[in-house]
Amino acid sequence: MGADDKYLSCVECAFFAIEAKPSLMLVYLVRHATAQDRTLGVPDPSRHLVEKGVKQTLKLADFCKRQLQAPQLLLTSPLVRAEQTAVLLHQHTHWPEPQKQAWLIIDTLPEIQHKALIDLLKQGVESVCCIGHEPDISTLLALLLNSEAEHFYIKKASITALELTPDQAVLLWSLPVALL
């Protein structure tokens, strides 16, 4: 074996030793389904899904089961209505067990949510579904798509798909539950 053979084998070893990280992540953003009315006096974090919200989530789950590949992660705001939406999606789609994330709580700055998504991408996550709130989803979309939050309004139990790279996001589609 000559010197060139040793050099090539070292290059090959170095090439295969580099851990490849995806440079693209598929992101599904889901707004929680319809919950108890705020005027009932229930503390906001404790508001539960109402019957309409359960039906909306089951309709969304049916769409996801038929049309989408399961994401690697199912992340949710720890607020009850978002967590219930995530649990129903998990139970009816066989998506991953939901994980509560503080950065999905209502009124989190979009820059913080963006950083959390980029951190997931850098960790090698290829797909994620995040269950959250309005106006947070709209403000995050505005930041990611270099637009204004007023251009977006995500209805309850609706799903939006994006491709995210470290440098940009591309809106793939956004569907209200009524169209599913």
C-alpha positions as CSV (number, residue, x, y, z in Angstrom):
1,M,0.0,0.0,0.0
2,G,1.5,3.3,-1.1
3,A,1.4,6.8,0.6
4,D,-1.5,7.8,-1.5
5,D,-3.6,4.8,-0.3
6,K,-2.9,5.9,3.3
7,Y,-4.0,9.4,2.6
8,L,-7.2,8.3,1.0
9,S,-8.1,6.0,3.8
10,C,-7.5,8.8,6.3
11,V,-9.7,11.2,4.3
12,E,-12.4,8.5,4.1
13,C,-12.1,7.9,7.9
14,A,-12.4,11.6,8.6
15,F,-15.4,11.9,6.2
16,F,-17.3,9.1,7.9
17,A,-16.4,10.3,11.4
18,I,-18.2,13.6,10.8
19,E,-21.7,13.3,12.2
20,A,-24.1,14.5,9.6
21,K,-26.8,16.9,11.0
22,P,-29.8,17.7,8.9
23,S,-29.8,21.2,7.5
24,L,-33.6,21.2,7.2
25,M,-36.4,20.6,9.7
26,L,-40.1,20.1,9.0
27,V,-42.1,22.0,11.5
28,Y,-45.8,21.6,12.1
29,L,-47.4,24.4,14.2
30,V,-50.8,23.6,15.7
31,R,-53.0,25.9,17.6
32,H,-54.8,24.2,20.5
33,A,-58.5,23.4,20.0
34,T,-61.5,25.3,21.4
35,A,-61.4,25.5,25.2
36,Q,-63.6,26.8,28.0
37,D,-64.6,30.4,27.6
38,R,-62.4,32.9,29.5
39,T,-65.5,34.6,30.9
40,L,-66.3,31.5,33.0
41,G,-63.8,32.5,35.6
42,V,-61.5,29.5,35.1
43,P,-57.8,30.5,35.4
44,D,-56.3,30.7,31.9
45,P,-53.7,28.0,32.4
46,S,-56.4,25.6,33.6
47,R,-58.9,26.0,30.8
48,H,-59.9,22.6,29.4
49,L,-61.1,21.7,25.9
50,V,-64.8,21.7,25.4
51,E,-66.7,19.1,23.4
52,K,-66.2,21.2,20.2
53,G,-62.5,21.3,20.9
54,V,-62.3,17.5,21.3
55,K,-64.1,17.0,18.0
56,Q,-61.8,19.5,16.3
57,T,-58.8,17.7,17.6
58,L,-60.1,14.3,16.4
59,K,-60.7,15.7,13.0
60,L,-57.2,17.1,12.9
61,A,-55.8,13.8,14.2
62,D,-57.6,11.9,11.4
63,F,-56.1,14.2,8.8
64,C,-52.6,13.8,10.3
65,K,-52.9,10.1,10.5
66,R,-54.0,9.9,6.8
67,Q,-51.8,12.5,5.3
68,L,-48.7,13.2,7.3
69,Q,-45.6,11.3,8.4
70,A,-45.3,11.3,12.2
71,P,-42.9,13.9,13.5
72,Q,-39.9,12.9,15.6
73,L,-41.1,15.1,18.5
74,L,-44.5,16.3,19.7
75,L,-44.0,19.3,21.8
76,T,-46.7,21.2,23.7
77,S,-47.3,24.3,25.8
78,P,-47.9,23.1,29.4
79,L,-51.3,25.0,29.5
80,V,-54.1,22.4,29.9
81,R,-55.9,23.1,26.6
82,A,-52.7,22.7,24.6
83,E,-51.6,19.6,26.5
84,Q,-55.1,18.0,25.9
85,T,-54.8,18.8,22.2
86,A,-51.4,17.1,22.1
87,V,-52.5,14.1,24.1
88,L,-55.5,13.5,21.7
89,L,-53.2,13.8,18.7
90,H,-50.8,11.3,20.3
91,Q,-53.6,8.9,21.1
92,H,-55.3,9.0,17.7
93,T,-52.3,9.2,15.4
94,H,-49.7,7.2,17.3
95,W,-47.4,10.2,17.1
96,P,-44.7,10.5,19.9
97,E,-45.6,11.1,23.5
98,P,-46.1,14.8,24.0
99,Q,-43.4,16.7,25.9
100,K,-44.2,20.0,27.7
101,Q,-42.0,22.9,26.7
102,A,-42.0,26.2,28.6
103,W,-41.1,28.1,25.4
104,L,-44.5,27.2,24.0
105,I,-46.4,29.0,26.8
106,I,-48.6,31.8,25.7
107,D,-46.9,35.2,25.3
108,T,-43.4,33.8,24.8
109,L,-41.3,36.1,22.5
110,P,-41.0,34.7,19.0
111,E,-37.2,35.1,19.1
112,I,-37.1,32.7,22.0
113,Q,-39.3,30.2,20.1
114,H,-37.2,30.6,17.0
115,K,-34.0,29.9,19.0
116,A,-35.6,26.8,20.5
117,L,-36.5,25.5,17.0
118,I,-33.0,26.2,15.7
119,D,-31.5,24.4,18.7
120,L,-33.7,21.3,17.8
121,L,-32.4,21.5,14.2
122,K,-28.8,21.7,15.4
123,Q,-29.5,18.6,17.6
124,G,-30.4,16.7,14.5
125,V,-34.2,16.8,14.8
126,E,-35.7,16.4,11.3
127,S,-39.4,17.0,12.2
128,V,-41.4,18.4,15.1
129,C,-45.0,19.3,15.8
130,C,-45.5,22.2,18.3
131,I,-48.8,22.8,20.0
132,G,-49.2,26.4,21.0
133,H,-51.3,29.5,21.2
134,E,-52.4,32.7,19.4
135,P,-51.0,35.2,18.9
136,D,-47.8,33.4,19.5
137,I,-48.0,31.2,16.4
138,S,-48.7,34.3,14.2
139,T,-45.9,36.3,15.6
140,L,-43.5,33.3,15.2
141,L,-44.7,32.9,11.6
142,A,-44.1,36.6,11.0
143,L,-40.6,36.4,12.4
144,L,-39.7,33.2,10.4
145,L,-41.2,34.5,7.1
146,N,-40.0,38.1,7.5
147,S,-43.5,39.4,7.5
148,E,-45.9,41.2,9.8
149,A,-47.9,39.3,12.5
150,E,-51.1,41.1,11.2
151,H,-50.8,39.0,8.0
152,F,-51.5,35.8,10.0
153,Y,-54.3,34.5,12.1
154,I,-54.2,30.8,12.9
155,K,-57.6,29.4,13.9
156,K,-58.1,26.9,16.7
157,A,-57.1,23.3,15.9
158,S,-55.4,24.4,12.6
159,I,-52.1,23.1,11.3
160,T,-49.3,25.0,9.5
161,A,-46.3,23.4,7.9
162,L,-42.9,25.0,7.4
163,E,-39.4,23.9,6.3
164,L,-36.9,25.5,8.6
165,T,-33.2,26.0,8.0
166,P,-30.8,28.0,10.2
167,D,-31.1,30.9,7.7
168,Q,-34.7,30.8,6.6
169,A,-38.1,29.3,6.7
170,V,-40.5,28.4,3.9
171,L,-44.2,28.2,4.4
172,L,-45.4,24.9,2.8
173,W,-49.1,25.2,3.7
174,S,-51.6,26.2,6.4
175,L,-55.0,24.5,6.9
176,P,-57.8,25.5,9.2
177,V,-59.6,22.5,10.8
178,A,-62.7,23.3,8.8
179,L,-60.9,22.3,5.6
180,L,-59.6,19.0,6.9
